[in-house]
């Protein structure tokens, strides 16, 4: 009887400790995901604005630059970042695009 009670007490203590460990691990994981998300937003924001400033300073852009810009814009936009990026995207969309070295090409389809 005493052994049975001690065994139940031991198992209860172990279960409580395991549950506490699981809760602490989940909280750490959620905090880590939040930090990773914030880091990703910062990197996308920096990359997007750095490239946008570079492209806006040019008279025309290459097809590769346009495609890279569009790719960065989609990543930027899906993160729900501010509308300044949308305005910059619209300005870059109006730039002439050099397609396969053809300076007379106006836009990508």
Secondary structure as UniProt FT lines:
FT   HELIX           2..56
FT   STRAND          60..62
FT   HELIX           63..78
FT   TURN            79..80
FT   HELIX           84..93
FT   STRAND          96..99
FT   TURN            100..101
FT   TURN            103..104
//
